[in-house]
């Protein structure tokens, strides 16, 4: 039974295109968030929290830029109506 379902499952799974996935930890290591020289758990937690906040603000700015560009593109394509 499984041998009969496998080609069908492969056909269904093969037709789905994967979405772009953002690699959060790769981006955070580029920003230097993986380098922490804090002494004590409290300071290490503070460092991680500030790094997460910085990443979230950076990601939000990226999403707003994409949204603005999409709106501008649709405005240009409609012929400045």
C-alpha positions, -999 to 999 in steps of 0.1 A, spaced: 0 0 0 28 24 9 45 17 -24 14 29 -42 11 61 -22 47 72 -25 46 84 -61 15 104 -54 30 119 -23 62 128 -43 41 145 -70 22 165 -45 53 175 -25 73 183 -56 47 207 -69 49 229 -38 76 256 -41 95 263 -9 92 298 6 122 319 14 133 313 50 152 338 69 180 324 90 177 342 122 207 328 139 229 334 109 219 371 108 224 375 145 259 361 143 266 385 115 256 413 139 280 399 165 253 386 189 270 353 193 300 369 210 293 376 247 320 383 273 297 391 301 305 378 336 274 366 354 240 353 343 222 386 347 246 405 323 245 376 298 207 377 298 208 415 293 232 410 264 209 385 248 179 406 253 195 437 237 207 416 208 172 402 203 158 437 204 183 450 179 176 421 155 138 426 158 142 463 150 164 455 121 139 429 108 110 454 112 129 480 92 136 455 64 99 445 63 88 482 61 113 488 32 99 458 13 63 471 19 72 506 7 89 493 -24 59 471 -32 36 500 -28 58 522 -50 59 495 -76 22 491 -77 18 529 -79 41 531 -108 25 502 -127 -10 518 -124 2 549 -143 2 575 -115 -36 577 -113 
